Amino acid sequence: MLYGGLGFLSFQVPSAANASSLLALAIIPFFGIQFGSVAGFLTGALGNALLEQLHGGGFTLFWNWTIADGVVGMMAGLMGVHVLEYASASQRVIRVAVIGVLAAVAGLTFTVTDVLMGNRFLDWLSTSYLPAVSGYGVAVLLFVPLLDQVWRRNVATHPRRLLG
């Protein structure tokens, strides 16, 4: 399964046929960083499970990828609490990107459970894990700091904008 359960939200960039944008995946670590590890886990796991159901895959088919997406959000939340507390604005941009990438690398490691379902380790590593981590990493590096800055400038400083 390419990029876990949310991969169908990626779109091809017309000028670069092999490049894909995975903005949807950036939402998972963003929610973990902004709202904590529980919110991050629920965003990843429930969002992935719901999208799998909507597209006919079913939760049981790729259950480990669903949990892995949840773990990505949870890890981002856990790291965010400790690393972002005393960060300046410029440090925050870098730290948010690093947290997102580390959360993706650590969280997607849970998909090693594909080996228990009959896949060989090297097949899992080369065809599932590394492509997923690279896609997640690109999405996180590009979009999580952007989402974080937009959130902090608009919603966090003007909470009434959420209400209408």
Residue pairs with C-beta under 8 A, 6 or more apart in sequence:
1 7
1 62
1 65
1 128
2 131
2 132
2 135
3 10
3 22
3 25
3 131
3 132
3 135
3 136
4 25
4 48
4 62
4 65
4 66
4 68
4 69
4 108
4 111
4 132
4 136
5 48
5 49
5 51
5 52
5 57
5 62
5 65
5 66
5 69
6 22
6 24
6 25
6 28
6 47
6 48
6 51
6 69
7 22
7 135
8 51
8 55
9 22
9 23
9 24
9 25
9 51
10 20
10 21
10 22
10 24
10 135
11 20
11 21
12 19
12 20
13 19
13 20
13 21
20 135
21 139
22 135
22 136
22 138
22 139
23 139
23 143
24 139
25 104
25 135
25 136
25 139
25 140
26 100
26 139
26 140
26 142
26 143
26 144
26 147
27 43
27 47
27 147
28 40
28 43
28 44
28 47
28 69
28 72
28 73
28 76
29 40
29 72
29 73
29 76
29 99
29 100
29 103
29 104
29 140
29 144
30 76
30 100
30 143
30 144
30 147
30 148
30 151
31 39
31 40
31 43
31 73
31 77
32 39
32 40
32 41
32 43
32 44
32 72
32 73
32 74
32 75
32 76
32 77
32 78
32 80
32 103
33 40
33 76
33 77
33 80
33 84
33 96
33 99
33 100
33 144
33 148
34 80
34 148
34 151
35 77
36 77
36 81
37 73
37 74
37 75
37 76
37 77
37 78
37 81
38 74
38 77
39 73
39 77
40 70
40 72
40 73
40 74
40 75
40 76
40 77
41 70
41 71
41 73
41 74
41 77
42 70
42 73
43 70
43 73
44 66
44 68
44 69
44 70
44 71
44 72
44 73
44 74
44 107
45 66
45 67
45 69
45 70
45 73
46 70
47 69
48 65
48 66
48 69
48 70
49 59
49 66
52 58
52 59
52 61
52 62
52 66
53 59
59 66
64 110
64 111
64 113
64 114
64 117
65 111
67 110
68 107
68 108
68 109
68 110
68 111
69 107
70 107
71 106
71 107
71 108
71 110
72 103
72 104
72 106
72 107
72 108
72 136
73 103
73 107
74 107
75 102
75 103
75 106
75 107
76 99
76 100
76 103
79 99
79 102
79 103
80 96
80 99
83 95
83 99
84 92
84 95
84 96
84 99
87 95
92 148
93 145
93 148
93 149
94 145
96 144
96 145
96 148
97 140
97 141
97 144
97 145
100 140
100 141
100 144
101 136
101 137
101 140
101 141
103 140
104 133
104 136
104 137
104 140
105 133
105 137
108 129
108 132
108 133
108 136
109 129
111 124
111 128
111 129
111 132
112 121
112 124
112 129
114 124
114 128
115 121
115 124
119 128
154 161
155 161
155 162
